[in-house]
Amino acid sequence: MRFARLALSSSHGPWSELLKAGPEKTWLSKSNLEHYAKVLARKHGYYDLLVNKVFNSRFSDKVWKPKNINLDRIKYTVIDENEIVVDLRENWTNLVLKCLKGFEYSLKNWDFDYLIRVNSTAYIDTAALMRSLKNSGFPDYAGPLISKKSFVSGWAIILSKRALEILINAKKQDMIFDDEFIGKILEQHKIYPVDLPYIEVDNEKKLSEIANSDTQDIALWRFKSLNKSDHRNDAILMNQFHKQRYMYE
């Protein structure tokens, strides 16, 4: 089973540095890693920070207006084969389009069975993921289902090539956030999410508890520190976990 990896990054805020310090330093660090890229938007400024503040609120669905999708009109540049820079503004209103351009690039340029779409908080054990997908009957759409939502949470979305083809051919964006958009479009084609077990680590105490438990079959891990004032803790926890998980290899 061949995996491709696509990470959502950002041209402003701490997310790009967290991606480098966390996933790219641990599970995405192998020099022979096949098919990995991060996708970000080209333009950003104070306007985008304001837009993000509004659309990241609980009122976003009320003010969002559906819009047509035309990926052919959106250009992108590939830098060093692992960074896709999309010609859009870096704000929530363009998150779906940025994600879809990454999907389009993946299908056109890579040969794989599944795409793992992640953000800076995700750690994926691909060997365990392979076993989970096999045990689930090789679904088209899988990942963590959080708070009884009907779509996979955006920090770790597993998609088959069939699902990706459906997504990049979508004609209208009815909701603002990419994970909900993915779930709704696939649901229209009778593709439903398969819930994969995950563990969320938010402090060092939980990390030490994991060291004394059998978690080798858990493929999906999220590192989201309780210390929201310093996002660097996310990457620190992930690196500690990586060393702990593979100290005997």
Disulfide bonds with the S-S distance in Angstrom:
none
